[in-house]
Amino acid sequence: MDPKTELNQFCQRFCQRPVTKSDIVYVTSKFGHQFGYQFQAIVKLNCLQGEEYAGNLSPSPKEAEKSAAQQALAAYANHIAAAPLSASKDPLTAPAPRGAAREAKQPEEDENPAITPKTKLNSLCMRIAKRYLQKGETVYECRKVPGGYQATVKLSALPGEWKDRLWAGQVFTTKQKAEQSAAEIALMQISEDQDLSEEAAKPKGTGKGKGKGKGKGFGKGGGKSWGWDWGCGWTWQSDATGPDQPRERVTEERISGEVLDWKETYGWVKPCGDIDHPAAQLRNGKVYLHQKDLVGELKALEAGARVTFHVYEDPSGLGAEEVEMD
């Protein structure tokens, strides 16, 4: 059955009345390049509290609307399966749908959990723009939807019409996983575009290449770590890290912690609580801290000091920023 027809029938059963044109509204955007145009649609279900679902990039407006309808159906999949012929009269009291996506997979043993889809996406955008990204050029927006959260990402550092595009991810139970899903979809679609892939492959210029330092682990103060090499991509680098790498904040509220060690310009802090991020398992839960991220006149710390901070991710793992004494 056509996804749009199936969505109409579901909404009629759910609301127990015929649906009108204003109950289910599709908005389609066109994105073009020299190889033709592609389309993305968003469906708004005014009959179900105004929930919105974004479809995948499609070759025609008709297919784009079908994709958006399919996303809405996926969000209500458990309700459709459990009671295909019955519905609640009041959508406000209806059971929340399970959502379209399953929980994120645990990292494989040979994967680096610090390299998330968001980190990879930032790095790909840098390769295309041939520069580091500025604050506000990668914007994630997360909405509460039935079954959890759905996020979109906008990448204004990209060229042409790409800078105005929105990529929507799957529905997840947490905001962080929803944002990672949006990043993963954007990463896949950008990588599949011939123009952007060719631009990303062009050399930036003479670079330093990979380092040859010794040591193990993911530390930022010394030894080796995963990092981005403009010519080679993700590489195992030596001292090619520090506080000036592209970063993405992962906490919405400040957290507290205790300084474990301080070495003139950098150190390590142990958060008081758990951080919901795949890279939190690195370094036995320690978070990197640099002098540049100390707030105000604070220039150094001592072991045992109590601090509050936000957590960010970069290619090396997790770090603390906007650090203040507790």
HUCORKA-V795049 format. One record per backbone hydrogen bond with DSSP energy under -0.5 kcal/mol. CO is the residue of the C=O (numbers start at 1). NH is the residue of the N-H. If there is no record, write none. Layout:
# HUCORKA-V795049
<<CO;NH> <CO;NH>>
This chain:
# HUCORKA-V795049
<<2;6> <3;7> <4;8> <5;9> <6;10> <7;11> <8;12> <9;13> <10;14> <11;15> <12;16> <12;17> <20;23> <20;24> <23;46> <23;47> <25;44> <27;42> <29;40> <31;38> <33;36> <36;33> <38;31> <39;58> <40;29> <41;55> <42;27> <43;45> <43;53> <44;25> <44;46> <45;48> <45;50> <45;51> <46;49> <48;51> <51;45> <53;43> <58;39> <60;64> <61;65> <62;66> <63;67> <64;68> <65;69> <66;70> <67;71> <68;72> <69;73> <70;74> <71;75> <72;76> <74;77> <75;99> <76;80> <77;81> <78;82> <79;83> <83;86> <89;91> <90;93> <91;94> <108;111> <111;113> <112;115> <114;116> <116;120> <117;121> <118;122> <119;123> <120;124> <121;125> <122;126> <123;127> <124;128> <125;129> <126;130> <126;131> <134;137> <137;139> <137;156> <137;157> <138;140> <139;154> <141;152> <143;145> <143;150> <145;148> <148;145> <149;172> <150;143> <151;169> <152;141> <153;167> <154;139> <154;156> <155;158> <159;162> <160;163> <161;164> <162;165> <166;168> <167;153> <171;101> <172;149> <174;178> <175;179> <176;180> <177;181> <178;182> <179;183> <180;184> <181;185> <182;186> <183;187> <184;188> <185;189> <186;190> <187;191> <188;192> <189;193> <190;193> <193;197> <194;198> <195;199> <196;200> <197;201> <198;202> <199;202> <223;239> <225;237> <227;229> <227;235> <228;230> <229;233> <233;229> <235;227> <235;237> <237;225> <237;239> <242;245> <248;313> <255;309> <256;272> <257;307> <258;270> <259;304> <261;268> <263;265> <263;266> <265;291> <266;263> <267;289> <268;260> <268;261> <269;271> <269;287> <270;258> <274;276> <275;277> <277;280> <278;281> <279;282> <281;284> <282;285> <283;286> <285;271> <287;269> <288;320> <289;267> <290;293> <291;294> <293;323> <295;298> <302;305> <305;259> <306;326> <307;257> <308;324> <309;255> <310;321> <311;250> <311;251> <312;319> <313;248> <314;317> <317;314> <318;288> <319;312> <320;290> <321;310> <323;295> <324;308>>
